[in-house]
Amino acid sequence: MDADKENYLSYIKQFEPFLNNNAVIVADNASDYKDFMKDYLIYVTESDKYYSYLLDIDNGLIISVKLS
């Protein structure tokens, strides 16, 4: 995803029902704009639905794998 950061959580919740297990979601700007996407970051890092890690390149990519 690379869109308006404030709506990342809304976007993932809209397409989440269509994701298969092991689907990969990559969200851009997770380091430089983390304050604007805080709710999304909390959701993908604290939920048991995803395994997420931050790849610290460019402006930061948070990579999430759907677990269930």
Distance bins in CASP14 RR format, pairs under 12 A and 6 or more apart:
PFRMAT RR
TARGET T0000
AUTHOR 0000-0000-0000
RMODE 2
METHOD distances of the structure
MODEL  1
1 7 0 0 0 0 1 0 0 0 0 0 0
1 8 1 0 1 0 0 0 0 0 0 0 0
1 9 0 0 0 0 0 1 0 0 0 0 0
1 10 0 0 0 0 0 1 0 0 0 0 0
1 11 1 0 0 1 0 0 0 0 0 0 0
1 12 1 0 0 1 0 0 0 0 0 0 0
1 14 0 0 0 0 0 1 0 0 0 0 0
1 15 0 0 0 0 1 0 0 0 0 0 0
1 24 0 0 0 0 0 1 0 0 0 0 0
1 25 1 0 0 1 0 0 0 0 0 0 0
1 26 1 0 0 1 0 0 0 0 0 0 0
1 27 1 0 1 0 0 0 0 0 0 0 0
1 28 1 0 0 1 0 0 0 0 0 0 0
1 29 0 0 0 0 1 0 0 0 0 0 0
1 30 0 0 0 0 0 1 0 0 0 0 0
1 33 0 0 0 0 0 1 0 0 0 0 0
1 37 0 0 0 0 1 0 0 0 0 0 0
1 40 0 0 0 0 1 0 0 0 0 0 0
1 44 0 0 0 0 0 1 0 0 0 0 0
1 61 0 0 0 0 0 1 0 0 0 0 0
1 62 0 0 0 0 1 0 0 0 0 0 0
1 63 0 0 0 0 0 1 0 0 0 0 0
1 64 0 0 0 0 0 1 0 0 0 0 0
2 8 0 0 0 0 1 0 0 0 0 0 0
2 11 0 0 0 0 0 1 0 0 0 0 0
2 25 0 0 0 0 0 1 0 0 0 0 0
2 26 0 0 0 0 1 0 0 0 0 0 0
2 27 1 0 0 1 0 0 0 0 0 0 0
2 28 1 0 1 0 0 0 0 0 0 0 0
2 29 1 0 0 1 0 0 0 0 0 0 0
2 30 0 0 0 0 0 1 0 0 0 0 0
2 33 0 0 0 0 0 1 0 0 0 0 0
2 37 0 0 0 0 0 1 0 0 0 0 0
2 58 0 0 0 0 0 1 0 0 0 0 0
2 59 0 0 0 0 1 0 0 0 0 0 0
2 60 0 0 0 0 0 1 0 0 0 0 0
2 61 0 0 0 0 1 0 0 0 0 0 0
2 62 0 0 0 0 0 1 0 0 0 0 0
3 9 0 0 0 0 0 1 0 0 0 0 0
3 10 0 0 0 0 0 1 0 0 0 0 0
3 11 1 0 0 1 0 0 0 0 0 0 0
3 12 0 0 0 0 0 1 0 0 0 0 0
3 14 0 0 0 0 0 1 0 0 0 0 0
3 27 0 0 0 0 1 0 0 0 0 0 0
3 28 0 0 0 0 1 0 0 0 0 0 0
3 29 0 0 0 0 1 0 0 0 0 0 0
3 33 0 0 0 0 0 1 0 0 0 0 0
3 36 0 0 0 0 0 1 0 0 0 0 0
3 37 0 0 0 0 0 1 0 0 0 0 0
3 40 0 0 0 0 0 1 0 0 0 0 0
4 10 0 0 0 0 1 0 0 0 0 0 0
4 11 0 0 0 0 1 0 0 0 0 0 0
4 27 0 0 0 0 0 1 0 0 0 0 0
4 28 0 0 0 0 0 1 0 0 0 0 0
4 29 0 0 0 0 0 1 0 0 0 0 0
4 33 0 0 0 0 1 0 0 0 0 0 0
4 36 0 0 0 0 1 0 0 0 0 0 0
4 37 0 0 0 0 1 0 0 0 0 0 0
4 40 0 0 0 0 0 1 0 0 0 0 0
5 11 0 0 0 0 0 1 0 0 0 0 0
5 27 0 0 0 0 1 0 0 0 0 0 0
5 28 0 0 0 0 1 0 0 0 0 0 0
5 29 1 0 0 1 0 0 0 0 0 0 0
5 30 0 0 0 0 1 0 0 0 0 0 0
5 31 0 0 0 0 0 1 0 0 0 0 0
5 32 0 0 0 0 1 0 0 0 0 0 0
5 33 1 0 1 0 0 0 0 0 0 0 0
5 34 0 0 0 0 1 0 0 0 0 0 0
5 35 0 0 0 0 1 0 0 0 0 0 0
5 36 1 1 0 0 0 0 0 0 0 0 0
5 37 1 0 1 0 0 0 0 0 0 0 0
5 38 0 0 0 0 1 0 0 0 0 0 0
5 39 0 0 0 0 0 1 0 0 0 0 0
5 40 1 0 0 1 0 0 0 0 0 0 0
5 41 0 0 0 0 1 0 0 0 0 0 0
5 59 0 0 0 0 0 1 0 0 0 0 0
5 60 0 0 0 0 0 1 0 0 0 0 0
5 62 0 0 0 0 0 1 0 0 0 0 0
6 29 0 0 0 0 0 1 0 0 0 0 0
6 33 0 0 0 0 1 0 0 0 0 0 0
6 35 0 0 0 0 0 1 0 0 0 0 0
6 36 1 0 1 0 0 0 0 0 0 0 0
6 37 1 0 0 1 0 0 0 0 0 0 0
6 38 0 0 0 0 1 0 0 0 0 0 0
6 39 0 0 0 0 1 0 0 0 0 0 0
6 40 0 0 0 0 1 0 0 0 0 0 0
7 13 0 0 0 0 0 1 0 0 0 0 0
7 14 0 0 0 0 1 0 0 0 0 0 0
7 27 0 0 0 0 0 1 0 0 0 0 0
7 36 0 0 0 0 1 0 0 0 0 0 0
7 37 0 0 0 0 1 0 0 0 0 0 0
7 39 0 0 0 0 1 0 0 0 0 0 0
7 40 0 0 0 0 1 0 0 0 0 0 0
8 14 0 0 0 0 0 1 0 0 0 0 0
8 15 0 0 0 0 0 1 0 0 0 0 0
8 16 0 0 0 0 0 1 0 0 0 0 0
8 25 0 0 0 0 1 0 0 0 0 0 0
8 26 0 0 0 0 0 1 0 0 0 0 0
8 27 1 0 1 0 0 0 0 0 0 0 0
8 28 0 0 0 0 1 0 0 0 0 0 0
8 29 0 0 0 0 1 0 0 0 0 0 0
8 30 0 0 0 0 1 0 0 0 0 0 0
8 33 0 0 0 0 1 0 0 0 0 0 0
8 34 0 0 0 0 0 1 0 0 0 0 0
8 36 0 0 0 0 1 0 0 0 0 0 0
8 37 1 0 1 0 0 0 0 0 0 0 0
8 38 0 0 0 0 1 0 0 0 0 0 0
8 39 1 0 0 1 0 0 0 0 0 0 0
8 40 1 1 0 0 0 0 0 0 0 0 0
8 41 0 0 0 0 1 0 0 0 0 0 0
8 42 0 0 0 0 0 1 0 0 0 0 0
8 43 0 0 0 0 1 0 0 0 0 0 0
8 44 0 0 0 0 1 0 0 0 0 0 0
8 62 0 0 0 0 1 0 0 0 0 0 0
8 64 0 0 0 0 0 1 0 0 0 0 0
9 15 0 0 0 0 0 1 0 0 0 0 0
9 16 0 0 0 0 0 1 0 0 0 0 0
9 25 0 0 0 0 0 1 0 0 0 0 0
9 27 0 0 0 0 0 1 0 0 0 0 0
9 36 0 0 0 0 0 1 0 0 0 0 0
9 37 1 0 0 1 0 0 0 0 0 0 0
9 38 0 0 0 0 1 0 0 0 0 0 0
9 39 1 0 1 0 0 0 0 0 0 0 0
9 40 1 0 1 0 0 0 0 0 0 0 0
9 41 0 0 0 0 1 0 0 0 0 0 0
9 42 0 0 0 0 1 0 0 0 0 0 0
9 43 1 0 1 0 0 0 0 0 0 0 0
9 44 0 0 0 0 1 0 0 0 0 0 0
9 47 0 0 0 0 0 1 0 0 0 0 0
10 16 0 0 0 0 0 1 0 0 0 0 0
10 37 0 0 0 0 0 1 0 0 0 0 0
10 39 0 0 0 0 1 0 0 0 0 0 0
10 40 0 0 0 0 1 0 0 0 0 0 0
10 43 0 0 0 0 0 1 0 0 0 0 0
11 19 0 0 0 0 0 1 0 0 0 0 0
11 25 0 0 0 0 1 0 0 0 0 0 0
11 27 0 0 0 0 1 0 0 0 0 0 0
11 37 0 0 0 0 0 1 0 0 0 0 0
11 39 0 0 0 0 0 1 0 0 0 0 0
11 40 0 0 0 0 1 0 0 0 0 0 0
11 43 0 0 0 0 0 1 0 0 0 0 0
11 44 0 0 0 0 0 1 0 0 0 0 0
12 18 0 0 0 0 0 1 0 0 0 0 0
12 19 0 0 0 0 1 0 0 0 0 0 0
12 23 0 0 0 0 0 1 0 0 0 0 0
12 25 1 0 0 1 0 0 0 0 0 0 0
12 26 0 0 0 0 0 1 0 0 0 0 0
12 27 0 0 0 0 1 0 0 0 0 0 0
12 37 0 0 0 0 0 1 0 0 0 0 0
12 39 0 0 0 0 0 1 0 0 0 0 0
12 40 1 0 0 1 0 0 0 0 0 0 0
12 41 0 0 0 0 0 1 0 0 0 0 0
12 42 0 0 0 0 0 1 0 0 0 0 0
12 43 1 0 0 1 0 0 0 0 0 0 0
12 44 1 0 0 1 0 0 0 0 0 0 0
12 47 0 0 0 0 0 1 0 0 0 0 0
12 49 0 0 0 0 1 0 0 0 0 0 0
12 50 0 0 0 0 1 0 0 0 0 0 0
12 52 0 0 0 0 0 1 0 0 0 0 0
12 62 0 0 0 0 0 1 0 0 0 0 0
12 64 0 0 0 0 1 0 0 0 0 0 0
12 66 0 0 0 0 1 0 0 0 0 0 0
13 19 0 0 0 0 0 1 0 0 0 0 0
13 25 0 0 0 0 0 1 0 0 0 0 0
13 39 0 0 0 0 0 1 0 0 0 0 0
13 40 0 0 0 0 1 0 0 0 0 0 0
13 43 0 0 0 0 1 0 0 0 0 0 0
13 44 0 0 0 0 0 1 0 0 0 0 0
13 47 0 0 0 0 0 1 0 0 0 0 0
13 49 0 0 0 0 0 1 0 0 0 0 0
15 23 0 0 0 0 1 0 0 0 0 0 0
15 25 0 0 0 0 1 0 0 0 0 0 0
15 66 0 0 0 0 0 1 0 0 0 0 0
16 23 0 0 0 0 1 0 0 0 0 0 0
16 25 0 0 0 0 1 0 0 0 0 0 0
16 40 0 0 0 0 0 1 0 0 0 0 0
16 43 0 0 0 0 1 0 0 0 0 0 0
16 44 0 0 0 0 0 1 0 0 0 0 0
16 47 0 0 0 0 0 1 0 0 0 0 0
16 49 1 0 0 1 0 0 0 0 0 0 0
16 50 0 0 0 0 1 0 0 0 0 0 0
16 64 0 0 0 0 0 1 0 0 0 0 0
16 66 1 0 0 1 0 0 0 0 0 0 0
16 68 0 0 0 0 0 1 0 0 0 0 0
17 23 0 0 0 0 0 1 0 0 0 0 0
17 49 0 0 0 0 0 1 0 0 0 0 0
17 66 0 0 0 0 0 1 0 0 0 0 0
18 25 0 0 0 0 0 1 0 0 0 0 0
18 66 0 0 0 0 0 1 0 0 0 0 0
19 25 1 0 0 1 0 0 0 0 0 0 0
19 49 0 0 0 0 1 0 0 0 0 0 0
19 50 0 0 0 0 1 0 0 0 0 0 0
19 64 0 0 0 0 1 0 0 0 0 0 0
19 65 0 0 0 0 0 1 0 0 0 0 0
19 66 1 0 1 0 0 0 0 0 0 0 0
19 67 0 0 0 0 0 1 0 0 0 0 0
19 68 0 0 0 0 0 1 0 0 0 0 0
20 65 0 0 0 0 0 1 0 0 0 0 0
20 66 1 0 0 1 0 0 0 0 0 0 0
20 67 0 0 0 0 0 1 0 0 0 0 0
20 68 0 0 0 0 0 1 0 0 0 0 0
21 49 0 0 0 0 1 0 0 0 0 0 0
21 50 0 0 0 0 0 1 0 0 0 0 0
21 51 0 0 0 0 0 1 0 0 0 0 0
21 65 0 0 0 0 1 0 0 0 0 0 0
21 66 1 0 1 0 0 0 0 0 0 0 0
21 67 1 0 0 1 0 0 0 0 0 0 0
21 68 1 0 0 1 0 0 0 0 0 0 0
22 50 0 0 0 0 0 1 0 0 0 0 0
22 51 0 0 0 0 1 0 0 0 0 0 0
22 64 0 0 0 0 0 1 0 0 0 0 0
22 65 1 0 0 1 0 0 0 0 0 0 0
22 66 1 0 0 1 0 0 0 0 0 0 0
22 67 0 0 0 0 1 0 0 0 0 0 0
22 68 0 0 0 0 0 1 0 0 0 0 0
23 49 0 0 0 0 0 1 0 0 0 0 0
23 50 0 0 0 0 1 0 0 0 0 0 0
23 51 0 0 0 0 0 1 0 0 0 0 0
23 63 0 0 0 0 0 1 0 0 0 0 0
23 64 0 0 0 0 1 0 0 0 0 0 0
23 65 1 0 0 1 0 0 0 0 0 0 0
23 66 1 0 1 0 0 0 0 0 0 0 0
23 67 0 0 0 0 1 0 0 0 0 0 0
23 68 0 0 0 0 0 1 0 0 0 0 0
24 44 0 0 0 0 0 1 0 0 0 0 0
24 50 0 0 0 0 0 1 0 0 0 0 0
24 51 0 0 0 0 0 1 0 0 0 0 0
24 52 0 0 0 0 0 1 0 0 0 0 0
24 53 0 0 0 0 0 1 0 0 0 0 0
24 55 0 0 0 0 0 1 0 0 0 0 0
24 61 0 0 0 0 0 1 0 0 0 0 0
24 62 0 0 0 0 0 1 0 0 0 0 0
24 63 1 0 0 1 0 0 0 0 0 0 0
24 64 1 0 0 1 0 0 0 0 0 0 0
24 65 1 0 1 0 0 0 0 0 0 0 0
24 66 1 0 0 1 0 0 0 0 0 0 0
24 67 0 0 0 0 0 1 0 0 0 0 0
25 40 0 0 0 0 0 1 0 0 0 0 0
25 43 0 0 0 0 0 1 0 0 0 0 0
25 44 1 0 0 1 0 0 0 0 0 0 0
25 47 0 0 0 0 0 1 0 0 0 0 0
25 49 0 0 0 0 0 1 0 0 0 0 0
25 50 1 0 0 1 0 0 0 0 0 0 0
25 51 0 0 0 0 0 1 0 0 0 0 0
25 52 0 0 0 0 1 0 0 0 0 0 0
25 53 0 0 0 0 0 1 0 0 0 0 0
25 61 0 0 0 0 0 1 0 0 0 0 0
25 62 0 0 0 0 1 0 0 0 0 0 0
25 63 1 0 0 1 0 0 0 0 0 0 0
25 64 1 0 1 0 0 0 0 0 0 0 0
25 65 1 0 0 1 0 0 0 0 0 0 0
25 66 1 0 0 1 0 0 0 0 0 0 0
25 67 0 0 0 0 0 1 0 0 0 0 0
26 44 0 0 0 0 0 1 0 0 0 0 0
26 52 0 0 0 0 0 1 0 0 0 0 0
26 53 0 0 0 0 0 1 0 0 0 0 0
26 54 0 0 0 0 0 1 0 0 0 0 0
26 55 0 0 0 0 1 0 0 0 0 0 0
26 57 0 0 0 0 0 1 0 0 0 0 0
26 58 0 0 0 0 0 1 0 0 0 0 0
26 60 0 0 0 0 0 1 0 0 0 0 0
26 61 1 0 1 0 0 0 0 0 0 0 0
26 62 1 0 0 1 0 0 0 0 0 0 0
26 63 1 0 1 0 0 0 0 0 0 0 0
26 64 1 0 0 1 0 0 0 0 0 0 0
26 65 0 0 0 0 0 1 0 0 0 0 0
27 33 0 0 0 0 1 0 0 0 0 0 0
27 34 0 0 0 0 0 1 0 0 0 0 0
27 36 0 0 0 0 0 1 0 0 0 0 0
27 37 1 0 0 1 0 0 0 0 0 0 0
27 40 1 0 0 1 0 0 0 0 0 0 0
27 41 0 0 0 0 1 0 0 0 0 0 0
27 43 0 0 0 0 0 1 0 0 0 0 0
27 44 1 0 0 1 0 0 0 0 0 0 0
27 45 0 0 0 0 0 1 0 0 0 0 0
27 50 0 0 0 0 0 1 0 0 0 0 0
27 52 0 0 0 0 1 0 0 0 0 0 0
27 53 0 0 0 0 0 1 0 0 0 0 0
27 54 0 0 0 0 1 0 0 0 0 0 0
27 55 0 0 0 0 0 1 0 0 0 0 0
27 59 0 0 0 0 0 1 0 0 0 0 0
27 60 0 0 0 0 1 0 0 0 0 0 0
27 61 1 0 0 1 0 0 0 0 0 0 0
27 62 1 0 1 0 0 0 0 0 0 0 0
27 63 0 0 0 0 1 0 0 0 0 0 0
27 64 1 0 0 1 0 0 0 0 0 0 0
28 34 0 0 0 0 0 1 0 0 0 0 0
28 36 0 0 0 0 0 1 0 0 0 0 0
28 37 0 0 0 0 1 0 0 0 0 0 0
28 40 0 0 0 0 0 1 0 0 0 0 0
28 54 0 0 0 0 0 1 0 0 0 0 0
28 55 0 0 0 0 0 1 0 0 0 0 0
28 57 0 0 0 0 0 1 0 0 0 0 0
28 58 1 0 0 1 0 0 0 0 0 0 0
28 59 1 0 0 1 0 0 0 0 0 0 0
28 60 1 0 0 1 0 0 0 0 0 0 0
28 61 1 0 0 1 0 0 0 0 0 0 0
28 62 0 0 0 0 1 0 0 0 0 0 0
28 63 0 0 0 0 0 1 0 0 0 0 0
29 35 0 0 0 0 0 1 0 0 0 0 0
29 36 0 0 0 0 1 0 0 0 0 0 0
29 37 1 0 0 1 0 0 0 0 0 0 0
29 40 0 0 0 0 0 1 0 0 0 0 0
29 41 0 0 0 0 0 1 0 0 0 0 0
29 54 0 0 0 0 0 1 0 0 0 0 0
29 55 0 0 0 0 0 1 0 0 0 0 0
29 57 0 0 0 0 0 1 0 0 0 0 0
29 58 0 0 0 0 1 0 0 0 0 0 0
29 59 1 0 1 0 0 0 0 0 0 0 0
29 60 1 0 0 1 0 0 0 0 0 0 0
29 61 0 0 0 0 1 0 0 0 0 0 0
29 62 0 0 0 0 1 0 0 0 0 0 0
30 36 0 0 0 0 0 1 0 0 0 0 0
30 37 1 0 0 1 0 0 0 0 0 0 0
30 38 0 0 0 0 0 1 0 0 0 0 0
30 40 0 0 0 0 1 0 0 0 0 0 0
30 41 1 0 0 1 0 0 0 0 0 0 0
30 42 0 0 0 0 0 1 0 0 0 0 0
30 44 0 0 0 0 1 0 0 0 0 0 0
30 45 0 0 0 0 0 1 0 0 0 0 0
30 52 0 0 0 0 1 0 0 0 0 0 0
30 53 0 0 0 0 0 1 0 0 0 0 0
30 54 1 0 1 0 0 0 0 0 0 0 0
30 55 0 0 0 0 1 0 0 0 0 0 0
30 56 0 0 0 0 1 0 0 0 0 0 0
30 57 0 0 0 0 0 1 0 0 0 0 0
30 58 0 0 0 0 1 0 0 0 0 0 0
30 59 1 0 0 1 0 0 0 0 0 0 0
30 60 1 0 1 0 0 0 0 0 0 0 0
30 61 1 0 0 1 0 0 0 0 0 0 0
30 62 1 1 0 0 0 0 0 0 0 0 0
30 63 0 0 0 0 1 0 0 0 0 0 0
30 64 0 0 0 0 0 1 0 0 0 0 0
31 37 0 0 0 0 0 1 0 0 0 0 0
31 41 0 0 0 0 0 1 0 0 0 0 0
31 54 1 0 0 1 0 0 0 0 0 0 0
31 55 0 0 0 0 1 0 0 0 0 0 0
31 56 1 0 0 1 0 0 0 0 0 0 0
31 57 0 0 0 0 1 0 0 0 0 0 0
31 58 0 0 0 0 1 0 0 0 0 0 0
31 59 1 0 1 0 0 0 0 0 0 0 0
31 60 1 1 0 0 0 0 0 0 0 0 0
31 61 0 0 0 0 1 0 0 0 0 0 0
31 62 0 0 0 0 1 0 0 0 0 0 0
32 54 0 0 0 0 0 1 0 0 0 0 0
32 56 0 0 0 0 0 1 0 0 0 0 0
32 57 0 0 0 0 0 1 0 0 0 0 0
32 58 0 0 0 0 1 0 0 0 0 0 0
32 59 1 0 1 0 0 0 0 0 0 0 0
32 60 1 0 0 1 0 0 0 0 0 0 0
32 61 0 0 0 0 0 1 0 0 0 0 0
32 62 0 0 0 0 0 1 0 0 0 0 0
33 40 0 0 0 0 0 1 0 0 0 0 0
33 41 0 0 0 0 0 1 0 0 0 0 0
33 58 0 0 0 0 0 1 0 0 0 0 0
33 59 1 0 0 1 0 0 0 0 0 0 0
33 60 0 0 0 0 1 0 0 0 0 0 0
33 61 0 0 0 0 0 1 0 0 0 0 0
33 62 0 0 0 0 0 1 0 0 0 0 0
34 40 0 0 0 0 1 0 0 0 0 0 0
34 41 1 0 0 1 0 0 0 0 0 0 0
34 42 0 0 0 0 0 1 0 0 0 0 0
34 45 0 0 0 0 0 1 0 0 0 0 0
34 54 0 0 0 0 1 0 0 0 0 0 0
34 56 0 0 0 0 0 1 0 0 0 0 0
34 59 0 0 0 0 1 0 0 0 0 0 0
34 60 0 0 0 0 1 0 0 0 0 0 0
34 61 0 0 0 0 0 1 0 0 0 0 0
34 62 0 0 0 0 1 0 0 0 0 0 0
35 41 0 0 0 0 1 0 0 0 0 0 0
36 59 0 0 0 0 0 1 0 0 0 0 0
37 43 0 0 0 0 1 0 0 0 0 0 0
37 44 0 0 0 0 1 0 0 0 0 0 0
37 45 0 0 0 0 0 1 0 0 0 0 0
37 59 0 0 0 0 0 1 0 0 0 0 0
37 60 0 0 0 0 0 1 0 0 0 0 0
37 62 0 0 0 0 1 0 0 0 0 0 0
38 44 0 0 0 0 0 1 0 0 0 0 0
38 45 0 0 0 0 0 1 0 0 0 0 0
38 46 0 0 0 0 0 1 0 0 0 0 0
38 62 0 0 0 0 0 1 0 0 0 0 0
39 45 0 0 0 0 0 1 0 0 0 0 0
39 46 0 0 0 0 0 1 0 0 0 0 0
39 47 0 0 0 0 0 1 0 0 0 0 0
40 46 0 0 0 0 0 1 0 0 0 0 0
40 47 0 0 0 0 0 1 0 0 0 0 0
40 50 0 0 0 0 0 1 0 0 0 0 0
40 52 0 0 0 0 0 1 0 0 0 0 0
40 62 0 0 0 0 1 0 0 0 0 0 0
40 64 0 0 0 0 1 0 0 0 0 0 0
41 47 0 0 0 0 0 1 0 0 0 0 0
41 50 0 0 0 0 0 1 0 0 0 0 0
41 52 0 0 0 0 1 0 0 0 0 0 0
41 53 0 0 0 0 0 1 0 0 0 0 0
41 54 0 0 0 0 1 0 0 0 0 0 0
41 60 0 0 0 0 0 1 0 0 0 0 0
41 62 1 0 0 1 0 0 0 0 0 0 0
41 64 0 0 0 0 1 0 0 0 0 0 0
42 50 0 0 0 0 0 1 0 0 0 0 0
42 52 0 0 0 0 0 1 0 0 0 0 0
42 62 0 0 0 0 0 1 0 0 0 0 0
43 49 0 0 0 0 1 0 0 0 0 0 0
43 50 0 0 0 0 1 0 0 0 0 0 0
43 52 0 0 0 0 1 0 0 0 0 0 0
43 62 0 0 0 0 0 1 0 0 0 0 0
43 64 0 0 0 0 1 0 0 0 0 0 0
44 50 1 0 1 0 0 0 0 0 0 0 0
44 51 0 0 0 0 1 0 0 0 0 0 0
44 52 1 0 1 0 0 0 0 0 0 0 0
44 53 0 0 0 0 1 0 0 0 0 0 0
44 54 0 0 0 0 0 1 0 0 0 0 0
44 62 1 0 0 1 0 0 0 0 0 0 0
44 63 0 0 0 0 1 0 0 0 0 0 0
44 64 1 0 1 0 0 0 0 0 0 0 0
44 65 0 0 0 0 1 0 0 0 0 0 0
44 66 0 0 0 0 1 0 0 0 0 0 0
44 67 0 0 0 0 0 1 0 0 0 0 0
45 51 0 0 0 0 1 0 0 0 0 0 0
45 52 1 0 1 0 0 0 0 0 0 0 0
45 53 0 0 0 0 1 0 0 0 0 0 0
45 54 0 0 0 0 1 0 0 0 0 0 0
45 62 1 0 0 1 0 0 0 0 0 0 0
45 63 0 0 0 0 0 1 0 0 0 0 0
45 64 0 0 0 0 1 0 0 0 0 0 0
46 52 0 0 0 0 1 0 0 0 0 0 0
46 64 0 0 0 0 0 1 0 0 0 0 0
47 64 0 0 0 0 1 0 0 0 0 0 0
47 65 0 0 0 0 0 1 0 0 0 0 0
47 66 0 0 0 0 1 0 0 0 0 0 0
47 67 0 0 0 0 1 0 0 0 0 0 0
47 68 0 0 0 0 1 0 0 0 0 0 0
48 66 0 0 0 0 0 1 0 0 0 0 0
48 67 1 0 0 1 0 0 0 0 0 0 0
48 68 1 0 0 1 0 0 0 0 0 0 0
49 64 0 0 0 0 1 0 0 0 0 0 0
49 65 0 0 0 0 1 0 0 0 0 0 0
49 66 1 0 0 1 0 0 0 0 0 0 0
49 67 1 0 1 0 0 0 0 0 0 0 0
49 68 1 0 1 0 0 0 0 0 0 0 0
50 62 0 0 0 0 1 0 0 0 0 0 0
50 63 0 0 0 0 1 0 0 0 0 0 0
50 64 1 0 1 0 0 0 0 0 0 0 0
50 65 1 0 0 1 0 0 0 0 0 0 0
50 66 1 0 1 0 0 0 0 0 0 0 0
50 67 1 0 0 1 0 0 0 0 0 0 0
50 68 0 0 0 0 1 0 0 0 0 0 0
51 62 0 0 0 0 0 1 0 0 0 0 0
51 63 0 0 0 0 1 0 0 0 0 0 0
51 64 1 0 0 1 0 0 0 0 0 0 0
51 65 1 0 1 0 0 0 0 0 0 0 0
51 66 0 0 0 0 1 0 0 0 0 0 0
51 67 1 0 1 0 0 0 0 0 0 0 0
51 68 0 0 0 0 0 1 0 0 0 0 0
52 61 0 0 0 0 0 1 0 0 0 0 0
52 62 1 0 1 0 0 0 0 0 0 0 0
52 63 1 0 0 1 0 0 0 0 0 0 0
52 64 1 0 1 0 0 0 0 0 0 0 0
52 65 1 0 0 1 0 0 0 0 0 0 0
52 66 0 0 0 0 0 1 0 0 0 0 0
52 67 0 0 0 0 0 1 0 0 0 0 0
53 60 0 0 0 0 0 1 0 0 0 0 0
53 61 0 0 0 0 1 0 0 0 0 0 0
53 62 1 0 0 1 0 0 0 0 0 0 0
53 63 1 0 1 0 0 0 0 0 0 0 0
53 64 0 0 0 0 1 0 0 0 0 0 0
53 65 0 0 0 0 1 0 0 0 0 0 0
54 60 1 0 0 1 0 0 0 0 0 0 0
54 61 1 0 0 1 0 0 0 0 0 0 0
54 62 1 0 1 0 0 0 0 0 0 0 0
54 63 1 0 0 1 0 0 0 0 0 0 0
54 64 0 0 0 0 0 1 0 0 0 0 0
55 61 1 0 1 0 0 0 0 0 0 0 0
55 62 1 0 0 1 0 0 0 0 0 0 0
55 63 1 0 1 0 0 0 0 0 0 0 0
55 64 0 0 0 0 0 1 0 0 0 0 0
56 62 0 0 0 0 0 1 0 0 0 0 0
56 63 0 0 0 0 0 1 0 0 0 0 0
57 63 0 0 0 0 0 1 0 0 0 0 0
END
